[in-house]
Amino acid sequence: ATLIVEAMERMSSEVTAERTVTAVKLEDEEMKGRIIGKDGRNIKTIEKLTGCELIIDETPGVLLISGFSPIRRRVCYLALEKLLKDGRIQPARIEEFIIEAKKELALDIKKAGEEALYKLGITGLDPKLVSIVGRLKYRTSYGQNILGHSTEVAHLSAMIAEELGVDPIMAKKAGFFHDIGKSVDHDTQGTHMEIGETILKKFLSFHPG
């Protein structure tokens, strides 16, 4: 217990509120009607292609993207930003910008995974696992960003392992990947522990319990 407390005292973490909605600012109230579109065709297209719900009410200057998956909300947010900037809001354009948003987010996720692993000195991983790691950038749980939390746990695990005289590199990996299942738990059946075990069995030669 003393080792854990001492290790925790050497670390600090950011706290992020857990959310299922994302706000989009609007410069013009007229944009609400344009986003809805004739007979609701625009909003229906956005919701169908992103898997999110758009909440457009009388609150001035804002609309809300609702959905449990932070990845889908982010795609929707990026696509709406592009649509609002472009101004041509119609189904074909919506589909085009959602495709662009997915590509843009995939690159950002890959970069986030690469940076986190590089800082920890964890190398030689399958690119697919690197991208799965990067998805944690957009996941929060119990008020913490999971990528930041996983990095913190990795450092704590390595510190404790060194004090105990066991392999700190293995401990660091085990600590880092302990919540990997949360990267896809909104899109995959099963608990995050079960999902994480499946991911690690597929990509690594070990799987922390």
C-alpha positions, 0 to 999 in steps of 0.5 A: 500500500505504501508503494502505491501511495508513494507512486501516486504522489509522484504522478498527477492527472487531468480530470475530464467530465464524462459526456454523451453530448457535444455542443456545436456553436452556430453563428446564425440561427438560420443555420438550424433550419438549413441543417434540418433541411426540407422535410428534415432530409438533411438532419436525417442524413446526418443522423443516419450516416453518423449514428448520432442524434442532433438536438436542435431546440430554442437554445440560441447559437448552439445545437447538440450532438448526442450519442454514447460513442465519442468517436461517432460524436467526433465524426459528426462534429467535424462534419458539421464544422465543415458543412457550416463553413462551406454553407452548401448543406444538402445530402450529397455534401453531407455524405462527402464531409462525413467521409472526410471527417472519418479520414481526418479523425483516423489520422488523428487517432493514429497520431495520438496512439503513436505519440502515447506509445513513443513517450512510454517507449513501447515499440513494435506494435501492430499498426491496428493496435496503435490506432486502437490505443489512439481511440482512447484519446476520445474516451472518458470514464469516471471523470478521466481521459482514458489515454491519459489515465492509461499512461499514468497507470503505466508509469505507476506500474513501472515504478512499483515493479522497480521497487518490487524487483520485477520486470518494469517494462512488462509492468508498464505494458500491463498497466498501459493496456489495462483499459484498452477495451474501453476504446471500442466498448461503445461499438462492441458487445461485452464488458471492457475487460472481455473486449480488452482481453480479446484485443490483447490476445490478438495483438500481443503475446501476453494479456494482463488480467 
